[in-house]
Amino acid sequence: MKEQLYDCIVVGAGPAGLSASLFLARYRRRVLTFHHNSPRNLYSHGVHGFLGHDGIPPSKLLARGREEVESYGGLVEEGCVTRVERIGDERFRVTASERGGEAGVDGVQSFDARRLVLATGLRDLTPDCPGFREFYGLSVHHCPDCDGFEATGKRLVVLGNGKKTVGFALGLLTWTDKLTLVTGGDPGDMTAEHRARLEAFGIPVLDRGVIALEGDAEAGRLERARLDDGGALECDALFFNLGTVPASDLHETLGCRLDPECGLVWVDEEQQTSVPGVYAAGDLTPRSQLAVVAAAEGAMAAIHVHKSLIPESQRI
């Protein structure tokens, strides 16, 4: 397998990566996909808004996706990609450690491909307090687009700071007006004007820290957020907006340009990055961070990877 030149290697096997792999396999391209078994929505109880799969557990969706890719001849390997590099014209080398392996020891292998698709995604910065893991994905969320509907009419705590969180909180008015914004003790760039805007909608702002989340852990039902001043907020759910970081720096290694507005990987209308032959899809790119959008971007990347590999003699 090491000696084979793949048409494309896909790094990341979430909805974006697997969708790209599925289409490439259906195009009868030699495609190898790496997954590290740690999707961004690992703790979510279900994927929402994915037509035909609404509410499906993320693990089930991805397992089904891997099976579909393999049914068309695509290869899906569990391993951590530790290095990517261009080694020639239309040739990239991907180094990965096998499950349980570490870079620099036995278990590390290299694979070559004519094209790359980066679908490595993001990692959410999460609250650091007791109770968070017990409720994450059930009554504690980071994505209103994904989980806002389930909060309809409920009492919500919004955790975050700055102008971005003001917009985040105002967006949650789509589903409920029972909102309290907690800044964690640091309001950031939140101005008096921002506070006035929140006040106009009856949203109080507390410059306090959340030190614990409590409720029915067995049912995953949040009941209160403990504050660092000894108080507590009775609530049914919490949405946090603490920022994200790329789950991998492979795009930096390759020299991919970043979008100046959001800092994510810039792509053109064909999902190609600024580096010829390197495509990106999913949460790593500037568009909406929904599973169904990620899958669509992966499909678009695959379409254009395939087209780029068609010989000139077959083009009109």
Secondary structure, 3 states (H helix, E strand, C coil): CCCCEEEEEEECCCHHHHHHHHHHHHCCCCEEEEECCCCCCCCCCCECCCCCCCCECHHHHHHHHHHHHHHCCCEEEEEEEEEEEEEECCEEEEEEEECCCCCCCCCEEEEEEEEEEECCCEEECCCCCCCHHHHECCCEECCHHHHCHHHCCCCEEEEECHHHHHHHHHHHHHCCCCEEEECCCCCCCCCHHHHHHHHHCCCCEECCCEEEEEEECCCCEEEEEEECCCCEEECCEEEEECCEEECCCHHHHHCCCECCCCCCECCCCCCECCCCCEEECHHHCCCCCCHHHHHHHHHHHHHHHHHHHCCHHHCC
